[in-house]
Amino acid sequence: MRRALAVTLLVLAGLVPGVLAAAQSAEEDRVELRRASALLGEHLSATIRVTAPAGTVVEITPGGPSWAGIELVTTASPSVVTRGAESLWIFEVKVAPLLPGDIAFAPTVVIVSGAEVTTRTLPPVSLTVLPTLGPDDPLELTPLLPPVAIEGAESPLLRPAIAAGTTLGIALVCLLAWALVRRWMRRPRRAAARPAVARELPGLQTAEAVIDSDPVSAYRVMSSVVKTELARRYNLRATALTSNELRRRLEDRGVDRWQARLVGGLLEECDAVIYAGYRPAAERRQADLTMAREIVEVGA
């Protein structure tokens, strides 16, 4: 008998701390409202405290019947305080009441531990929800007030001023473009500065005489005459330069880029006939000879 009584006392002694801890945990599960009353639909700040075994996860589950028409609006990341075998979860939330009158809502949470999910209903808290309409206010929408003028509004001259400024800007751009085109058209052109003079160097006459029967000799003469004239005109060692080098030197000396490319193209044509066995058609030979005359006559 005494032995059984001793065992019972030991069991009770082991259960007392757990009961006290559970009672303490139950006291810490609560909802704290910032105010005891709120307007219908007004956002109200609240703090939800939940104790759970350490290592578990607590989640708020809004929308249940115990919420009594209270909607959860926002919730921040919870803060967790671990105390031995338990953890205190603190949620800072905003709720909005949607039913007028005195209500008592009890938020529900779930405690997740692995694959086990436990639902817990927190102690209810009272809230007085005030309607936004007075007792005698009609249940109908009132018309909106007419718009009124306010200081700092858009000036009636703003849009015309923007249109006038845009038109003036476009006109200035067009005028500038016209002036640039006119200046470009009036730029000095070396080829057109003096009329073409009928000047025929003996070398070109020789090239013309044999251009159909001996194109290699004719193109060799054309290349020599053109390079000699360019060397005299621009003080270049044209005979010692390749076609590409000569074209770059002419551009460096201020020769029009298009004219320099024509000279380079003619000299490359001459090199192809002299060294590469290229034989242009009769019309192309006459065109090359005419180009050689024009190059020479520019500096005449």
C-alpha positions as CSV (number, residue, x, y, z in Angstrom):
1,M,0.0,0.0,0.0
2,R,2.7,2.4,0.9
3,R,4.7,1.5,-2.2
4,A,1.7,2.2,-4.4
5,L,1.2,5.6,-2.7
6,A,4.8,6.5,-3.2
7,V,4.6,5.7,-7.0
8,T,1.4,7.8,-7.3
9,L,3.2,10.7,-5.6
10,L,6.1,10.5,-7.9
11,V,3.9,10.4,-11.0
12,L,2.0,13.5,-9.7
13,A,5.3,15.2,-9.0
14,G,6.3,14.6,-12.7
15,L,3.0,15.8,-14.1
16,V,2.8,19.1,-12.1
17,P,5.6,20.9,-14.0
18,G,4.0,19.9,-17.3
19,V,0.6,21.1,-16.2
20,L,2.1,24.4,-15.0
21,A,4.0,24.8,-18.3
22,A,0.8,24.1,-20.3
23,A,-1.1,26.6,-18.2
24,Q,1.6,29.2,-18.6
25,S,1.6,28.5,-22.4
26,A,-2.1,28.9,-22.6
27,E,-1.8,32.2,-20.9
28,E,0.7,33.4,-23.4
29,D,-1.6,32.5,-26.4
30,R,-3.5,35.8,-26.8
31,V,-4.4,38.5,-29.2
32,E,-3.6,42.2,-28.3
33,L,-5.6,44.9,-30.1
34,R,-4.3,48.5,-30.3
35,R,-7.9,49.8,-29.7
36,A,-11.1,48.3,-28.4
37,S,-13.2,49.9,-31.2
38,A,-12.9,50.6,-34.9
39,L,-14.9,51.8,-37.8
40,L,-16.4,49.3,-40.3
41,G,-13.6,48.3,-42.7
42,E,-10.9,50.3,-40.8
43,H,-7.5,48.7,-40.6
44,L,-6.6,47.9,-37.0
45,S,-3.2,46.8,-35.8
46,A,-2.9,43.7,-33.6
47,T,-0.3,41.4,-32.1
48,I,-0.9,37.7,-32.0
49,R,1.2,35.6,-29.5
50,V,1.4,31.8,-29.8
51,T,3.5,29.4,-27.8
52,A,4.5,26.1,-29.5
53,P,7.0,23.4,-29.0
54,A,10.5,24.3,-30.2
55,G,11.2,23.2,-33.7
56,T,7.6,23.5,-34.9
57,V,6.2,26.1,-37.3
58,V,3.2,28.3,-36.5
59,E,0.9,29.7,-39.3
60,I,-2.1,32.0,-39.1
61,T,-5.3,30.6,-40.8
62,P,-7.7,33.4,-41.3
63,G,-11.3,33.1,-42.7
64,G,-12.7,30.6,-40.2
65,P,-16.0,31.0,-38.3
66,S,-14.2,31.9,-35.1
67,W,-12.8,35.1,-36.8
68,A,-16.4,36.5,-36.7
69,G,-16.2,38.6,-39.8
70,I,-12.6,39.9,-39.2
71,E,-10.4,39.9,-42.3
72,L,-6.7,39.6,-42.1
73,V,-5.2,42.4,-44.2
74,T,-1.5,42.1,-43.8
75,T,1.0,40.2,-41.7
76,A,4.7,40.8,-41.2
77,S,7.3,38.1,-40.7
78,P,6.9,36.7,-37.2
79,S,9.6,37.0,-34.6
80,V,10.4,33.8,-32.7
81,V,11.7,33.6,-29.1
82,T,13.0,30.2,-28.1
83,R,12.8,29.4,-24.4
84,G,14.0,25.8,-23.6
85,A,11.5,23.3,-25.1
86,E,9.1,26.0,-26.2
87,S,9.1,28.9,-28.7
88,L,7.0,32.1,-28.6
89,W,5.8,33.3,-32.0
90,I,4.8,36.9,-32.2
91,F,2.9,38.1,-35.3
92,E,2.3,41.8,-36.1
93,V,-0.8,42.0,-38.2
94,K,-3.5,44.4,-39.5
95,V,-7.1,43.3,-39.5
96,A,-10.3,44.9,-40.7
97,P,-13.7,44.3,-39.2
98,L,-16.5,43.9,-41.8
99,L,-19.5,43.3,-39.5
100,P,-20.9,46.1,-37.3
101,G,-21.6,45.7,-33.6
102,D,-19.9,44.1,-30.6
103,I,-18.1,41.0,-31.7
104,A,-15.7,38.5,-30.2
105,F,-13.3,36.9,-32.5
106,A,-10.8,34.2,-31.8
107,P,-8.0,33.8,-34.5
108,T,-7.0,30.2,-35.4
109,V,-3.5,29.1,-36.1
110,V,-2.0,25.8,-37.1
111,I,1.2,24.2,-35.6
112,V,3.2,22.2,-38.0
113,S,5.6,19.6,-36.7
114,G,6.9,17.4,-39.6
115,A,3.8,15.7,-41.1
116,E,1.6,16.5,-38.1
117,V,-0.6,19.6,-38.2
118,T,-2.5,20.8,-35.1
119,T,-5.1,23.5,-35.2
120,R,-5.4,25.9,-32.2
121,T,-8.0,28.5,-31.5
122,L,-6.7,31.5,-29.5
123,P,-8.7,33.0,-26.6
124,P,-11.4,35.4,-28.0
125,V,-11.0,39.1,-27.8
126,S,-13.8,41.7,-27.9
127,L,-14.1,44.5,-30.4
128,T,-16.7,47.1,-31.0
129,V,-17.2,47.8,-34.7
130,L,-18.8,51.2,-35.3
131,P,-20.8,51.8,-38.5
132,T,-19.7,54.5,-40.9
133,L,-23.3,55.8,-41.3
134,G,-25.3,57.6,-38.7
135,P,-28.7,56.2,-37.4
136,D,-30.7,58.5,-39.7
137,D,-28.4,58.5,-42.7
138,P,-30.1,57.3,-45.9
139,L,-28.8,54.1,-47.4
140,E,-28.1,55.6,-50.8
141,L,-25.1,57.2,-52.5
142,T,-24.9,60.9,-52.5
143,P,-23.9,62.7,-55.7
144,L,-20.3,63.9,-56.0
145,L,-19.6,67.6,-55.4
146,P,-18.9,69.5,-58.6
147,P,-15.2,70.1,-59.4
148,V,-13.8,73.4,-58.1
149,A,-10.7,75.3,-59.2
150,I,-7.6,75.0,-57.1
151,E,-4.5,77.1,-57.0
152,G,-1.6,75.9,-59.0
153,A,-3.8,74.3,-61.7
154,E,-2.6,74.2,-65.3
155,S,-2.6,77.6,-67.0
156,P,-4.9,77.9,-70.1
157,L,-1.9,79.3,-71.9
158,L,0.3,76.3,-71.2
159,R,-0.8,74.1,-74.1
160,P,-0.7,76.9,-76.7
161,A,2.7,77.8,-75.5
162,I,3.9,74.2,-75.8
163,A,2.5,74.1,-79.4
164,A,4.1,77.4,-80.3
165,G,7.4,76.3,-78.9
166,T,7.3,73.0,-80.7
167,T,6.5,74.8,-84.0
168,L,9.3,77.3,-83.5
169,G,11.7,74.5,-82.7
170,I,10.8,72.6,-85.9
171,A,11.1,75.8,-87.9
172,L,14.6,76.5,-86.4
173,V,15.7,72.9,-87.2
174,C,14.5,73.2,-90.8
175,L,16.2,76.6,-91.2
176,L,19.5,75.2,-89.9
177,A,19.2,72.2,-92.2
178,W,18.6,74.5,-95.2
179,A,21.6,76.6,-94.3
180,L,23.8,73.6,-94.0
181,V,22.6,72.2,-97.3
182,R,23.1,75.6,-99.0
183,R,26.6,75.9,-97.6
184,W,27.4,72.4,-98.7
185,M,26.2,73.1,-102.2
186,R,28.3,76.3,-102.3
187,R,31.5,74.6,-101.1
188,P,34.5,75.1,-103.3
189,R,34.9,72.3,-105.8
190,R,38.4,71.9,-107.3
191,A,37.1,70.0,-110.3
192,A,34.5,72.7,-111.2
193,A,36.6,75.7,-110.2
194,R,38.1,75.9,-113.7
195,P,36.8,74.8,-117.0
196,A,38.2,71.7,-118.6
197,V,41.1,72.5,-120.9
198,A,41.7,70.4,-123.8
199,R,45.1,69.2,-122.7
200,E,46.4,66.0,-124.0
201,L,49.7,64.7,-122.7
202,P,51.8,62.8,-125.2
203,G,51.7,59.7,-123.0
204,L,47.9,59.6,-123.0
205,Q,47.9,60.0,-126.8
206,T,50.2,56.9,-126.9
207,A,47.9,55.0,-124.6
208,E,44.9,55.9,-126.8
209,A,46.7,54.7,-129.9
210,V,47.5,51.2,-128.5
211,I,44.6,50.7,-126.0
212,D,42.8,48.3,-128.2
213,S,45.8,46.4,-129.6
214,D,48.1,46.4,-126.6
215,P,46.1,47.1,-123.4
216,V,49.1,46.3,-121.1
217,S,51.2,49.0,-122.6
218,A,48.3,51.4,-122.7
219,Y,47.5,50.9,-119.0
220,R,51.1,51.1,-118.0
221,V,51.3,54.5,-119.8
222,M,48.1,55.7,-118.1
223,S,49.4,54.7,-114.6
224,S,52.7,56.4,-115.2
225,V,51.1,59.6,-116.5
226,V,48.6,59.9,-113.7
227,K,51.2,59.2,-111.0
228,T,53.6,61.7,-112.5
229,E,50.9,64.4,-112.6
230,L,49.9,63.7,-109.0
231,A,53.5,63.8,-107.8
232,R,54.0,67.2,-109.5
233,R,50.7,68.6,-108.2
234,Y,50.8,67.4,-104.5
235,N,54.6,67.0,-104.1
236,L,54.3,63.2,-103.5
237,R,56.5,60.3,-104.4
238,A,53.6,58.8,-106.2
239,T,55.6,56.4,-108.3
240,A,56.9,54.7,-105.2
241,L,53.5,54.2,-103.5
242,T,50.9,51.6,-104.0
243,S,47.4,52.5,-105.1
244,N,46.0,52.3,-101.5
245,E,48.9,54.3,-100.1
246,L,48.5,57.0,-102.7
247,R,44.8,57.3,-102.1
248,R,45.4,57.8,-98.3
249,R,48.2,60.3,-99.0
250,L,45.8,62.3,-101.3
251,E,43.1,62.3,-98.5
252,D,45.7,63.5,-96.0
253,R,46.6,66.4,-98.4
254,G,43.0,67.6,-98.5
255,V,41.9,66.0,-101.7
256,D,38.2,65.2,-101.8
257,R,37.6,61.7,-100.6
258,W,35.5,60.8,-103.6
259,Q,38.1,62.0,-106.0
260,A,40.9,60.2,-104.1
261,R,38.9,57.0,-104.4
262,L,38.4,57.5,-108.2
263,V,42.2,57.9,-108.6
264,G,42.8,54.8,-106.4
265,G,40.3,52.8,-108.4
266,L,41.9,53.8,-111.7
267,L,45.4,52.8,-110.5
268,E,44.1,49.5,-109.2
269,E,42.5,48.9,-112.6
270,C,45.9,49.6,-114.2
271,D,47.7,47.2,-111.8
272,A,45.2,44.5,-112.6
273,V,45.7,44.8,-116.3
274,I,49.5,45.1,-116.1
275,Y,50.2,42.4,-113.5
276,A,47.2,40.2,-113.1
277,G,46.3,39.5,-116.8
278,Y,42.9,41.3,-116.5
279,R,41.6,42.4,-119.9
280,P,38.6,44.9,-119.6
281,A,36.1,45.3,-122.3
282,A,36.5,47.9,-125.0
283,E,34.0,50.3,-123.4
284,R,35.7,49.9,-120.0
285,R,39.1,50.8,-121.6
286,Q,37.7,54.0,-123.1
287,A,36.1,54.9,-119.8
288,D,39.4,54.4,-117.9
289,L,41.2,56.5,-120.5
290,T,38.6,59.3,-120.1
291,M,39.0,59.1,-116.4
292,A,42.8,59.5,-116.7
293,R,42.3,62.6,-118.9
294,E,39.9,64.1,-116.3
295,I,42.4,63.5,-113.5
296,V,45.2,65.1,-115.4
297,E,43.1,68.0,-116.6
298,V,41.9,68.9,-113.1
299,G,45.3,70.4,-112.3
300,A,45.8,71.9,-115.8
